[in-house]
Protein backbone atom coordinates (compact mmCIF):
# COMPACT_ATOMS: atom_id res chain seq x y z
CA UNK A 1 0.00 0.00 0.00
CA UNK A 2 1.14 3.50 -0.84
CA UNK A 3 1.87 5.68 2.18
CA UNK A 4 -0.85 8.21 2.98
CA UNK A 5 0.34 11.75 2.34
CA UNK A 6 -0.37 14.00 5.32
CA UNK A 7 -1.01 17.71 4.79
CA UNK A 8 -1.15 19.89 7.91
CA UNK A 9 -3.25 22.90 6.93
CA UNK A 10 -3.60 25.44 9.71
CA UNK A 11 -3.69 29.16 10.38
CA UNK A 12 -0.45 31.13 10.13
CA UNK A 13 2.40 29.44 12.03
CA UNK A 14 0.36 26.83 13.88
CA UNK A 15 0.99 24.03 11.37
CA UNK A 16 4.69 24.84 11.32
CA UNK A 17 4.88 24.67 15.12
CA UNK A 18 2.91 21.41 15.22
CA UNK A 19 5.37 19.87 12.78
CA UNK A 20 8.37 21.26 14.63
CA UNK A 21 7.05 19.71 17.83
CA UNK A 22 6.17 16.42 16.09
CA UNK A 23 9.74 16.19 14.79
CA UNK A 24 10.90 15.82 18.40
CA UNK A 25 9.01 12.52 18.56
CA UNK A 26 10.24 11.10 15.24
CA UNK A 27 10.57 11.67 11.54
CA UNK A 28 8.11 13.97 9.79
CA UNK A 29 9.45 13.16 6.33
CA UNK A 30 6.73 13.32 3.73
CA UNK A 31 4.40 15.47 5.84
CA UNK A 32 3.50 18.72 4.10
CA UNK A 33 3.16 21.99 5.99
CA UNK A 34 0.46 24.18 4.42
CA UNK A 35 0.08 27.29 6.59
CA UNK A 36 -2.54 29.90 5.76
CA UNK A 37 -0.44 33.01 6.25
CA UNK A 38 -2.17 36.20 7.31
CA UNK A 39 -1.06 37.90 4.07
CA UNK A 40 -2.56 35.21 1.77
CA UNK A 41 -5.92 35.21 0.10
CA UNK A 42 -8.07 32.09 0.26
CA UNK A 43 -7.66 31.82 -3.50
CA UNK A 44 -3.87 31.68 -3.15
CA UNK A 45 -4.20 29.13 -0.36
CA UNK A 46 -6.54 26.95 -2.40
CA UNK A 47 -4.17 27.09 -5.35
CA UNK A 48 -1.29 25.88 -3.18
CA UNK A 49 -3.41 22.96 -2.03
CA UNK A 50 -4.55 22.16 -5.56
CA UNK A 51 -0.91 21.92 -6.64
CA UNK A 52 -0.58 19.09 -4.10
CA UNK A 53 -3.78 17.16 -4.86
CA UNK A 54 -3.16 17.42 -8.60
CA UNK A 55 0.02 15.34 -8.17
CA UNK A 56 -1.14 12.50 -5.95
CA UNK A 57 -4.03 10.82 -4.18
CA UNK A 58 -4.45 9.08 -0.81
CA UNK A 59 -4.15 12.35 1.11
CA UNK A 60 -5.14 13.07 4.70
CA UNK A 61 -5.58 16.76 5.46
CA UNK A 62 -5.45 17.85 9.10
CA UNK A 63 -6.89 21.29 9.91
CA UNK A 64 -7.19 23.27 13.12
CA UNK A 65 -10.75 24.64 13.18
CA UNK A 66 -13.90 22.98 11.88
CA UNK A 67 -15.34 26.20 10.47
CA UNK A 68 -12.02 27.98 10.00
CA UNK A 69 -10.77 29.44 6.75
CA UNK A 70 -8.37 26.54 6.07
CA UNK A 71 -11.10 23.94 6.39
CA UNK A 72 -13.61 25.94 4.37
CA UNK A 73 -11.13 26.67 1.57
CA UNK A 74 -9.99 23.06 1.25
CA UNK A 75 -13.47 21.56 1.56
CA UNK A 76 -14.34 23.18 -1.75
CA UNK A 77 -11.69 21.00 -3.41
CA UNK A 78 -13.60 17.87 -2.31
CA UNK A 79 -15.98 18.48 -5.20
CA UNK A 80 -13.19 17.64 -7.63
CA UNK A 81 -10.62 15.61 -5.69
CA UNK A 82 -10.70 12.57 -3.43
CA UNK A 83 -9.05 13.13 -0.04
CA UNK A 84 -9.90 12.86 3.66
CA UNK A 85 -10.07 15.95 5.87
CA UNK A 86 -10.13 15.97 9.68
CA UNK A 87 -10.65 19.22 11.61
CA UNK A 88 -9.90 20.04 15.24
CA UNK A 89 -6.47 18.45 15.07
CA UNK A 90 -4.35 18.22 18.20
CA UNK A 91 -0.74 17.09 18.49
CA UNK A 92 -1.67 13.54 19.48
CA UNK A 93 -3.74 13.22 16.32
CA UNK A 94 -0.85 14.40 14.16
CA UNK A 95 1.57 11.96 15.81
CA UNK A 96 -0.90 9.11 15.31
CA UNK A 97 -1.39 10.04 11.66
CA UNK A 98 2.35 10.04 11.04
CA UNK A 99 2.78 6.74 12.87
CA UNK A 100 0.02 4.95 10.94
CA UNK A 101 0.44 6.60 7.53
CA UNK A 102 2.17 3.58 6.00
CA UNK A 103 -0.46 1.12 7.24
CA UNK A 104 -3.77 2.75 6.29
CA UNK A 105 -5.47 4.51 3.40
CA UNK A 106 -6.50 8.11 4.01
CA UNK A 107 -10.09 7.31 5.06
CA UNK A 108 -9.17 4.57 7.53
CA UNK A 109 -6.42 6.81 8.86
CA UNK A 110 -8.86 9.72 9.22
CA UNK A 111 -11.14 7.55 11.34
CA UNK A 112 -8.26 6.33 13.53
CA UNK A 113 -6.96 9.88 14.00
CA UNK A 114 -10.42 11.15 14.99
CA UNK A 115 -10.79 8.38 17.58
CA UNK A 116 -7.34 9.16 18.97
CA UNK A 117 -8.20 12.84 19.28
CA UNK A 118 -11.43 12.14 21.10
CA UNK A 119 -9.84 9.68 23.53
CA UNK A 120 -6.93 12.03 24.22
CA UNK A 121 -9.18 14.80 25.54
CA UNK A 122 -9.52 14.30 29.28
CA UNK A 123 -10.22 16.38 32.37
CA UNK A 124 -7.29 15.50 34.57
CA UNK A 125 -9.02 16.43 37.82
CA UNK A 126 -11.55 13.67 37.12
CA UNK A 127 -8.85 11.17 36.16
CA UNK A 128 -6.91 11.87 39.34
CA UNK A 129 -10.05 11.40 41.43
CA UNK A 130 -10.76 8.09 39.69
CA UNK A 131 -7.21 6.93 40.35
CA UNK A 132 -7.43 8.01 43.98
CA UNK A 133 -10.76 6.22 44.43
CA UNK A 134 -9.34 3.06 42.84
CA UNK A 135 -6.69 2.75 45.57
N, CA, C and O atoms as a DFTB+ gen file, in Angstrom:
540 C
 N C O
     1  1       0.828      -1.180       0.000
     2  2       0.000       0.000       0.000
     3  2       0.877       1.250       0.000
     4  3       1.910       1.313       0.667
     5  1       0.434       2.230      -0.764
     6  2       1.142       3.500      -0.835
     7  2       0.906       4.299       0.447
     8  3      -0.215       4.376       0.951
     9  1       1.960       4.877       0.952
    10  2       1.868       5.684       2.178
    11  2       0.880       6.834       1.987
    12  3       0.856       7.476       0.937
    13  1       0.070       7.082       3.006
    14  2      -0.853       8.214       2.976
    15  2      -0.066       9.504       3.147
    16  3       0.724       9.643       4.082
    17  1      -0.287      10.441       2.242
    18  2       0.343      11.749       2.340
    19  2      -0.437      12.579       3.358
    20  3      -1.662      12.667       3.282
    21  1       0.261      13.177       4.296
    22  2      -0.374      14.004       5.322
    23  2      -0.074      15.468       5.020
    24  3       1.078      15.857       4.828
    25  1      -1.136      16.271       4.984
    26  2      -1.014      17.714       4.794
    27  2      -1.559      18.383       6.053
    28  3      -2.719      18.187       6.414
    29  1      -0.727      19.163       6.711
    30  2      -1.147      19.885       7.912
    31  2      -1.465      21.317       7.475
    32  3      -0.571      22.100       7.154
    33  1      -2.756      21.635       7.472
    34  2      -3.248      22.904       6.930
    35  2      -3.885      23.717       8.050
    36  3      -5.029      23.479       8.438
    37  1      -3.130      24.672       8.556
    38  2      -3.603      25.442       9.710
    39  2      -3.266      26.920       9.554
    40  3      -2.488      27.314       8.686
    41  1      -3.871      27.718      10.415
    42  2      -3.686      29.161      10.375
    43  2      -2.267      29.572      10.748
    44  3      -1.684      29.084      11.716
    45  1      -1.738      30.482       9.948
    46  2      -0.450      31.130      10.134
    47  2       0.634      30.140      10.538
    48  3       0.887      29.203       9.781
    49  1       1.277      30.289      11.668
    50  2       2.405      29.438      12.029
    51  2       2.048      28.200      12.820
    52  3       2.937      27.458      13.236
    53  1       0.750      27.957      13.039
    54  2       0.358      26.827      13.880
    55  2       0.798      25.490      13.285
    56  3       1.318      24.635      14.002
    57  1       0.594      25.304      11.988
    58  2       0.991      24.032      11.367
    59  2       2.501      23.837      11.442
    60  3       2.982      22.727      11.666
    61  1       3.233      24.913      11.256
    62  2       4.694      24.840      11.324
    63  2       5.149      24.439      12.725
    64  3       6.061      23.626      12.876
    65  1       4.517      25.006      13.739
    66  2       4.882      24.667      15.119
    67  2       4.464      23.240      15.476
    68  3       5.187      22.546      16.191
    69  1       3.311      22.800      14.988
    70  2       2.909      21.411      15.216
    71  2       3.960      20.461      14.640
    72  3       4.362      19.495      15.287
    73  1       4.394      20.752      13.421
    74  2       5.373      19.867      12.782
    75  2       6.732      19.949      13.466
    76  3       7.426      18.941      13.592
    77  1       7.108      21.122      13.900
    78  2       8.374      21.258      14.630
    79  2       8.325      20.423      15.907
    80  3       9.287      19.732      16.243
    81  1       7.208      20.491      16.607
    82  2       7.053      19.705      17.832
    83  2       7.001      18.218      17.517
    84  3       7.624      17.417      18.215
    85  1       6.268      17.836      16.476
    86  2       6.167      16.422      16.092
    87  2       7.534      15.851      15.739
    88  3       7.795      14.672      15.978
    89  1       8.406      16.676      15.174
    90  2       9.739      16.194      14.788
    91  2      10.568      15.780      16.000
    92  3      11.548      15.050      15.851
    93  1      10.197      16.227      17.179
    94  2      10.897      15.815      18.402
    95  2      10.554      14.381      18.794
    96  3      11.274      13.748      19.566
    97  1       9.448      13.879      18.253
    98  2       9.007      12.516      18.562
    99  2       9.451      11.511      17.502
   100  3       9.457      10.307      17.760
   101  1       9.819      11.986      16.322
   102  2      10.238      11.101      15.245
   103  2      10.246      11.842      13.918
   104  3      10.065      13.058      13.858
   105  1      10.460      11.084      12.869
   106  2      10.565      11.667      11.536
   107  2       9.227      12.230      11.059
   108  3       8.173      11.630      11.266
   109  1       9.295      13.387      10.420
   110  2       8.112      13.966       9.788
   111  2       8.295      14.027       8.273
   112  3       7.626      14.798       7.585
   113  1       9.211      13.203       7.767
   114  2       9.453      13.156       6.326
   115  2       8.156      12.846       5.592
   116  3       7.399      11.960       5.991
   117  1       7.915      13.568       4.540
   118  2       6.730      13.320       3.734
   119  2       5.475      14.016       4.222
   120  3       4.432      13.921       3.575
   121  1       5.549      14.711       5.345
   122  2       4.402      15.473       5.835
   123  2       4.535      16.895       5.288
   124  3       5.598      17.508       5.384
   125  1       3.461      17.404       4.722
   126  2       3.502      18.722       4.095
   127  2       2.890      19.772       5.021
   128  3       1.790      19.596       5.544
   129  1       3.614      20.846       5.207
   130  2       3.157      21.995       5.990
   131  2       2.479      22.969       5.024
   132  3       3.098      23.442       4.071
   133  1       1.207      23.262       5.279
   134  2       0.462      24.181       4.422
   135  2      -0.178      25.272       5.291
   136  3      -1.379      25.232       5.558
   137  1       0.630      26.244       5.729
   138  2       0.085      27.293       6.591
   139  2      -0.682      28.339       5.783
   140  3      -0.259      28.738       4.698
   141  1      -1.804      28.770       6.328
   142  2      -2.539      29.897       5.756
   143  2      -1.977      31.149       6.415
   144  3      -2.354      31.505       7.532
   145  1      -1.074      31.803       5.707
   146  2      -0.443      33.005       6.250
   147  2      -1.435      34.171       6.255
   148  3      -2.338      34.237       5.421
   149  1      -1.256      35.059       7.179
   150  2      -2.174      36.196       7.311
   151  2      -2.193      37.083       6.069
   152  3      -3.171      37.794       5.839
   153  1      -1.129      37.054       5.266
   154  2      -1.064      37.902       4.073
   155  2      -1.526      37.185       2.801
   156  3      -1.373      37.721       1.704
   157  1      -2.087      35.986       2.933
   158  2      -2.558      35.214       1.773
   159  2      -4.060      35.379       1.596
   160  3      -4.800      35.570       2.561
   161  1      -4.489      35.301       0.354
   162  2      -5.923      35.214       0.096
   163  2      -6.320      33.742       0.125
   164  3      -5.472      32.860      -0.009
   165  1      -7.605      33.484       0.298
   166  2      -8.069      32.092       0.264
   167  2      -7.855      31.487      -1.118
   168  3      -7.634      30.282      -1.240
   169  1      -7.917      32.299      -2.142
   170  2      -7.658      31.820      -3.501
   171  2      -6.214      31.327      -3.623
   172  3      -5.969      30.255      -4.176
   173  1      -5.275      32.094      -3.115
   174  2      -3.866      31.684      -3.147
   175  2      -3.662      30.395      -2.353
   176  3      -2.933      29.499      -2.778
   177  1      -4.309      30.319      -1.210
   178  2      -4.195      29.135      -0.359
   179  2      -4.753      27.906      -1.068
   180  3      -4.130      26.845      -1.074
   181  1      -5.917      28.058      -1.656
   182  2      -6.535      26.952      -2.396
   183  2      -5.656      26.495      -3.547
   184  3      -5.533      25.297      -3.801
   185  1      -5.052      27.434      -4.234
   186  2      -4.168      27.089      -5.355
   187  2      -2.955      26.296      -4.882
   188  3      -2.522      25.363      -5.558
   189  1      -2.409      26.659      -3.732
   190  2      -1.288      25.880      -3.184
   191  2      -1.723      24.449      -2.902
   192  3      -0.998      23.501      -3.205
   193  1      -2.903      24.299      -2.322
   194  2      -3.410      22.962      -2.026
   195  2      -3.675      22.186      -3.308
   196  3      -3.351      21.001      -3.394
   197  1      -4.257      22.839      -4.298
   198  2      -4.548      22.161      -5.564
   199  2      -3.273      21.667      -6.240
   200  3      -3.292      20.641      -6.919
   201  1      -2.172      22.382      -6.061
   202  2      -0.907      21.918      -6.644
   203  2      -0.446      20.616      -5.994
   204  3       0.318      19.860      -6.594
   205  1      -0.904      20.352      -4.778
   206  2      -0.576      19.092      -4.098
   207  2      -1.507      17.980      -4.564
   208  3      -1.043      16.913      -4.965
   209  1      -2.822      18.220      -4.515
   210  2      -3.777      17.157      -4.856
   211  2      -3.780      16.828      -6.339
   212  3      -4.247      15.758      -6.728
   213  1      -3.274      17.715      -7.168
   214  2      -3.157      17.420      -8.598
   215  2      -2.079      16.383      -8.877
   216  3      -2.110      15.728      -9.919
   217  1      -1.121      16.221      -7.960
   218  2       0.022      15.337      -8.175
   219  2      -0.156      13.943      -7.595
   220  3       0.520      13.010      -8.027
   221  1      -1.041      13.783      -6.634
   222  2      -1.138      12.497      -5.946
   223  2      -2.539      12.295      -5.387
   224  3      -3.372      13.202      -5.410
   225  1      -2.780      11.103      -4.890
   226  2      -4.027      10.818      -4.180
   227  2      -3.664      10.163      -2.852
   228  3      -2.490      10.120      -2.482
   229  1      -4.653       9.656      -2.140
   230  2      -4.451       9.080      -0.811
   231  2      -3.850      10.119       0.135
   232  3      -2.762       9.939       0.682
   233  1      -4.598      11.214       0.310
   234  2      -4.151      12.349       1.112
   235  2      -5.052      12.516       2.329
   236  3      -6.278      12.474       2.219
   237  1      -4.434      12.704       3.482
   238  2      -5.142      13.069       4.703
   239  2      -4.772      14.506       5.033
   240  3      -3.600      14.827       5.224
   241  1      -5.780      15.366       5.100
   242  2      -5.578      16.765       5.456
   243  2      -6.010      16.952       6.904
   244  3      -7.109      16.550       7.287
   245  1      -5.150      17.557       7.700
   246  2      -5.447      17.851       9.100
   247  2      -5.536      19.364       9.265
   248  3      -4.569      20.078       9.000
   249  1      -6.706      19.856       9.706
   250  2      -6.888      21.288       9.910
   251  2      -7.119      21.590      11.385
   252  3      -7.356      20.690      12.190
   253  1      -7.044      22.872      11.720
   254  2      -7.187      23.266      13.121
   255  2      -8.636      23.504      13.534
   256  3      -9.065      22.968      14.556
   257  1      -9.389      24.271      12.794
   258  2     -10.748      24.641      13.183
   259  2     -11.783      24.104      12.204
   260  3     -11.596      24.185      10.990
   261  1     -12.873      23.559      12.730
   262  2     -13.902      22.980      11.877
   263  2     -14.478      24.006      10.904
   264  3     -14.662      23.696       9.727
   265  1     -14.759      25.198      11.364
   266  2     -15.337      26.196      10.470
   267  2     -14.342      27.302      10.142
   268  3     -14.731      28.404       9.757
   269  1     -13.065      27.002      10.295
   270  2     -12.023      27.977      10.005
   271  2     -11.760      28.109       8.515
   272  3     -12.207      27.287       7.715
   273  1     -11.038      29.145       8.159
   274  2     -10.767      29.444       6.753
   275  2     -10.044      28.307       6.036
   276  3     -10.338      28.029       4.873
   277  1      -9.107      27.649       6.707
   278  2      -8.370      26.542       6.073
   279  2      -9.327      25.420       5.691
   280  3      -9.302      24.928       4.563
   281  1     -10.157      25.027       6.626
   282  2     -11.099      23.935       6.388
   283  2     -12.085      24.301       5.294
   284  3     -12.342      23.504       4.392
   285  1     -12.634      25.497       5.369
   286  2     -13.613      25.940       4.371
   287  2     -12.983      25.982       2.981
   288  3     -13.575      25.497       2.017
   289  1     -11.795      26.556       2.874
   290  2     -11.127      26.669       1.572
   291  2     -10.837      25.301       0.963
   292  3     -11.031      25.101      -0.236
   293  1     -10.375      24.364       1.781
   294  2      -9.987      23.058       1.248
   295  2     -11.181      22.148       1.017
   296  3     -11.124      21.257       0.170
   297  1     -12.263      22.361       1.760
   298  2     -13.469      21.556       1.564
   299  2     -14.015      21.739       0.154
   300  3     -14.565      20.804      -0.427
   301  1     -13.868      22.921      -0.388
   302  2     -14.343      23.180      -1.754
   303  2     -13.660      22.257      -2.762
   304  3     -14.258      21.890      -3.774
   305  1     -12.426      21.886      -2.491
   306  2     -11.689      21.003      -3.408
   307  2     -12.242      19.586      -3.407
   308  3     -11.972      18.820      -4.331
   309  1     -13.019      19.220      -2.376
   310  2     -13.597      17.874      -2.306
   311  2     -14.569      17.604      -3.452
   312  3     -14.848      16.448      -3.772
   313  1     -15.075      18.651      -4.060
   314  2     -15.984      18.482      -5.196
   315  2     -15.265      17.876      -6.398
   316  3     -15.889      17.249      -7.255
   317  1     -13.956      18.069      -6.452
   318  2     -13.187      17.639      -7.625
   319  2     -12.087      16.628      -7.324
   320  3     -11.580      15.974      -8.235
   321  1     -11.717      16.496      -6.056
   322  2     -10.617      15.612      -5.690
   323  2     -11.029      14.717      -4.528
   324  3     -11.903      15.063      -3.732
   325  1     -10.382      13.565      -4.451
   326  2     -10.695      12.570      -3.432
   327  2      -9.615      12.597      -2.351
   328  3      -8.488      12.157      -2.581
   329  1      -9.966      13.114      -1.173
   330  2      -9.052      13.132      -0.035
   331  2      -9.879      13.167       1.245
   332  3     -11.065      13.498       1.223
   333  1      -9.238      12.820       2.360
   334  2      -9.904      12.862       3.665
   335  2      -9.447      14.111       4.406
   336  3      -8.281      14.498       4.332
   337  1     -10.379      14.738       5.122
   338  2     -10.067      15.949       5.875
   339  2     -10.610      15.800       7.292
   340  3     -11.783      15.482       7.488
   341  1      -9.746      16.034       8.273
   342  2     -10.135      15.973       9.683
   343  2      -9.841      17.338      10.301
   344  3      -8.726      17.849      10.190
   345  1     -10.840      17.921      10.946
   346  2     -10.649      19.216      11.606
   347  2     -10.468      19.020      13.110
   348  3     -10.678      17.928      13.640
   349  1     -10.074      20.099      13.785
   350  2      -9.898      20.036      15.237
   351  2      -8.663      19.276      15.669
   352  3      -8.630      18.707      16.760
   353  1      -7.662      19.261      14.836
   354  2      -6.470      18.451      15.073
   355  2      -5.679      18.918      16.293
   356  3      -5.436      20.109      16.484
   357  1      -5.288      17.943      17.111
   358  2      -4.352      18.224      18.201
   359  2      -3.051      17.461      17.919
   360  3      -2.977      16.682      16.969
   361  1      -2.051      17.686      18.733
   362  2      -0.736      17.086      18.490
   363  2      -0.785      15.563      18.512
   364  3      -0.121      14.912      17.706
   365  1      -1.552      14.996      19.411
   366  2      -1.666      13.538      19.481
   367  2      -2.208      12.971      18.175
   368  3      -1.763      11.921      17.711
   369  1      -3.160      13.664      17.594
   370  2      -3.739      13.217      16.320
   371  2      -2.692      13.248      15.211
   372  3      -2.611      12.321      14.405
   373  1      -1.902      14.298      15.169
   374  2      -0.846      14.396      14.163
   375  2       0.168      13.275      14.334
   376  3       0.560      12.639      13.356
   377  1       0.593      13.031      15.558
   378  2       1.566      11.959      15.810
   379  2       1.009      10.603      15.403
   380  3       1.727       9.782      14.832
   381  1      -0.259      10.363      15.691
   382  2      -0.905       9.105      15.310
   383  2      -0.970       8.977      13.789
   384  3      -0.713       7.906      13.240
   385  1      -1.312      10.062      13.118
   386  2      -1.385      10.038      11.656
   387  2      -0.032       9.694      11.046
   388  3       0.056       8.872      10.133
   389  1       1.007      10.319      11.549
   390  2       2.352      10.042      11.043
   391  2       2.717       8.584      11.294
   392  3       3.249       7.910      10.411
   393  1       2.433       8.105      12.486
   394  2       2.782       6.738      12.873
   395  2       2.070       5.688      12.020
   396  3       2.654       4.656      11.691
   397  1       0.822       5.946      11.665
   398  2       0.021       4.947      10.943
   399  2      -0.070       5.193       9.439
   400  3      -0.759       4.452       8.738
   401  1       0.606       6.207       8.937
   402  2       0.438       6.601       7.533
   403  2       0.881       5.545       6.521
   404  3       0.438       5.571       5.373
   405  1       1.733       4.632       6.924
   406  2       2.169       3.578       6.000
   407  2       1.257       2.361       6.042
   408  3       1.348       1.484       5.183
   409  1       0.378       2.306       7.040
   410  2      -0.460       1.125       7.241
   411  2      -1.895       1.285       6.770
   412  3      -2.595       0.288       6.597
   413  1      -2.356       2.523       6.556
   414  2      -3.775       2.752       6.287
   415  2      -3.974       3.704       5.116
   416  3      -3.143       4.573       4.853
   417  1      -5.101       3.523       4.414
   418  2      -5.472       4.506       3.404
   419  2      -5.986       5.753       4.123
   420  3      -6.201       5.730       5.334
   421  1      -6.178       6.827       3.382
   422  2      -6.499       8.112       4.014
   423  2      -7.804       8.087       4.801
   424  3      -7.909       8.768       5.821
   425  1      -8.797       7.326       4.360
   426  2     -10.087       7.309       5.060
   427  2     -10.032       6.499       6.355
   428  3     -10.605       6.900       7.368
   429  1      -9.352       5.374       6.318
   430  2      -9.170       4.572       7.529
   431  2      -8.313       5.339       8.525
   432  3      -8.572       5.326       9.728
   433  1      -7.295       6.002       8.010
   434  2      -6.419       6.810       8.859
   435  2      -7.188       7.980       9.474
   436  3      -6.996       8.295      10.648
   437  1      -8.046       8.617       8.701
   438  2      -8.861       9.723       9.225
   439  2      -9.712       9.255      10.398
   440  3      -9.817       9.948      11.410
   441  1     -10.312       8.090      10.263
   442  2     -11.144       7.545      11.338
   443  2     -10.307       7.253      12.584
   444  3     -10.717       7.570      13.701
   445  1      -9.143       6.653      12.392
   446  2      -8.260       6.333      13.525
   447  2      -7.788       7.605      14.228
   448  3      -7.737       7.663      15.456
   449  1      -7.447       8.611      13.446
   450  2      -6.964       9.877      13.996
   451  2      -8.072      10.572      14.793
   452  3      -7.818      11.118      15.867
   453  1      -9.285      10.551      14.271
   454  2     -10.419      11.153      14.988
   455  2     -10.626      10.454      16.335
   456  3     -10.800      11.114      17.360
   457  1     -10.606       9.129      16.327
   458  2     -10.788       8.376      17.577
   459  2      -9.685       8.697      18.580
   460  3      -9.947       8.832      19.775
   461  1      -8.463       8.818      18.097
   462  2      -7.343       9.162      18.972
   463  2      -7.542      10.538      19.589
   464  3      -7.313      10.730      20.783
   465  1      -7.967      11.487      18.775
   466  2      -8.197      12.842      19.276
   467  2      -9.257      12.884      20.352
   468  3      -9.097      13.555      21.371
   469  1     -10.340      12.164      20.122
   470  2     -11.430      12.135      21.099
   471  2     -10.968      11.494      22.403
   472  3     -11.248      12.012      23.484
   473  1     -10.264      10.374      22.305
   474  2      -9.843       9.675      23.529
   475  2      -8.748      10.427      24.279
   476  3      -8.563      10.213      25.477
   477  1      -8.028      11.296      23.595
   478  2      -6.933      12.031      24.223
   479  2      -7.419      13.229      25.038
   480  3      -6.673      13.765      25.858
   481  1      -8.648      13.647      24.819
   482  2      -9.176      14.801      25.544
   483  2      -9.757      14.323      26.870
   484  3     -10.753      13.600      26.903
   485  1      -9.128      14.732      27.942
   486  2      -9.524      14.301      29.285
   487  2      -9.486      15.482      30.245
   488  3      -8.726      16.430      30.045
   489  1     -10.295      15.423      31.269
   490  2     -10.223      16.381      32.371
   491  2      -9.419      15.698      33.469
   492  3      -9.887      14.750      34.100
   493  1      -8.217      16.185      33.688
   494  2      -7.286      15.498      34.574
   495  2      -7.742      15.472      36.024
   496  3      -7.397      14.547      36.760
   497  1      -8.500      16.455      36.442
   498  2      -9.021      16.431      37.815
   499  2      -9.861      15.178      38.024
   500  3      -9.759      14.513      39.055
   501  1     -10.693      14.862      37.031
   502  2     -11.547      13.672      37.123
   503  2     -10.718      12.394      37.088
   504  3     -10.992      11.455      37.836
   505  1      -9.713      12.353      36.229
   506  2      -8.852      11.171      36.156
   507  2      -8.129      10.936      37.476
   508  3      -8.032       9.803      37.949
   509  1      -7.626      12.009      38.062
   510  2      -6.913      11.875      39.339
   511  2      -7.844      11.374      40.436
   512  3      -7.451      10.553      41.264
   513  1      -9.079      11.870      40.440
   514  2     -10.054      11.402      41.431
   515  2     -10.349       9.919      41.237
   516  3     -10.433       9.163      42.204
   517  1     -10.505       9.510      39.976
   518  2     -10.760       8.093      39.685
   519  2      -9.601       7.226      40.159
   520  3      -9.812       6.162      40.741
   521  1      -8.388       7.679      39.911
   522  2      -7.210       6.926      40.355
   523  2      -7.138       6.867      41.874
   524  3      -6.804       5.830      42.447
   525  1      -7.448       7.964      42.512
   526  2      -7.429       8.012      43.976
   527  2      -8.491       7.085      44.558
   528  3      -8.242       6.389      45.542
   529  1      -9.666       7.077      43.954
   530  2     -10.757       6.218      44.429
   531  2     -10.481       4.736      44.170
   532  3     -11.018       3.872      44.862
   533  1      -9.649       4.446      43.181
   534  2      -9.342       3.057      42.843
   535  2      -8.347       2.435      43.823
   536  3      -8.178       1.216      43.847
   537  1      -7.696       3.261      44.621
   538  2      -6.688       2.746      45.566
   539  2      -7.315       1.988      46.696
   540  3      -6.609       1.491      47.573
